[in-house]
Amino acid sequence: MDNKLEDFLNKKDYYFIHYASEGFYNGSSPAPKISCIVIYNDSELNKDKKRFSPMDYLVGNNLETAERLCLEKFKQIISNTNTCFIH
């Protein structure tokens, strides 16, 4: 098992995902707004980090539109089927 994990972590086609939101989802309450999503790969082959935040899209947009634009940009990245994402 250790060798498989080590082999996996030495590849360049994986990213860890971390996200922050304003709170937890509580059944019938509105879903919490996203504060930020970060994906990163810290392997020796690929040192890469990307940040997606609605704050980057607030100029000229309301918060809901900024959040949608942020998620669309994030979706473009995770749509790559050759990449593995770990949460």
C-alpha positions in Angstrom: 0.0 0.0 0.0 2.8 2.4 0.9 4.4 2.0 -2.6 1.1 2.7 -4.3 0.5 5.9 -2.3 4.1 7.0 -3.0 3.7 6.3 -6.7 0.5 8.2 -6.7 2.0 11.2 -5.0 4.9 11.3 -7.3 2.7 11.8 -10.3 2.0 15.4 -11.6 -1.6 14.9 -12.5 -3.3 15.2 -9.1 -4.5 18.1 -7.0 -5.6 18.5 -3.5 -8.8 20.6 -3.1 -9.5 22.9 -0.1 -12.5 25.2 0.0 -14.0 27.7 2.5 -17.5 28.9 2.8 -19.5 31.1 5.1 -21.0 28.2 7.0 -22.6 24.8 6.9 -25.6 23.7 4.9 -28.6 23.1 7.1 -31.3 21.2 5.2 -33.8 23.7 4.0 -31.7 26.8 4.6 -29.9 28.4 1.6 -26.6 26.9 0.6 -23.6 28.9 2.1 -21.7 31.2 -0.2 -18.3 30.1 -1.3 -15.4 32.2 0.1 -12.6 30.5 -1.8 -11.5 27.3 -3.5 -7.8 26.3 -3.7 -6.4 23.4 -5.6 -2.7 22.6 -5.3 -0.1 20.0 -6.3 3.1 20.0 -4.3 4.9 17.1 -6.0 8.4 17.3 -7.1 7.2 17.1 -10.7 4.5 19.8 -10.5 4.5 22.7 -8.0 1.2 24.3 -8.9 -1.5 26.2 -7.0 -4.7 27.9 -8.2 -7.1 30.0 -6.2 -10.7 30.6 -7.2 -12.6 33.3 -5.3 -15.7 35.3 -5.9 -13.8 38.4 -4.7 -11.8 38.2 -8.0 -15.1 38.8 -9.9 -16.8 41.5 -7.8 -15.9 44.5 -10.0 -19.0 45.2 -12.0 -20.9 42.1 -10.6 -23.1 41.4 -7.6 -22.0 38.6 -5.2 -24.2 36.0 -6.8 -22.8 36.6 -10.3 -19.2 36.7 -8.9 -19.7 33.4 -7.2 -21.1 31.9 -10.5 -18.2 33.2 -12.5 -15.8 31.7 -9.9 -17.4 28.3 -10.1 -17.4 28.4 -13.9 -13.6 29.0 -13.9 -13.2 26.2 -11.3 -15.3 23.9 -13.5 -13.0 24.5 -16.5 -10.1 23.2 -14.5 -11.8 20.2 -13.0 -13.3 19.1 -16.3 -9.9 17.7 -17.2 -10.6 14.0 -16.9 -6.8 13.1 -16.8 -6.4 14.8 -13.5 -7.3 13.3 -10.1 -8.6 15.6 -7.3 -8.3 14.7 -3.7 -10.5 16.3 -1.0 
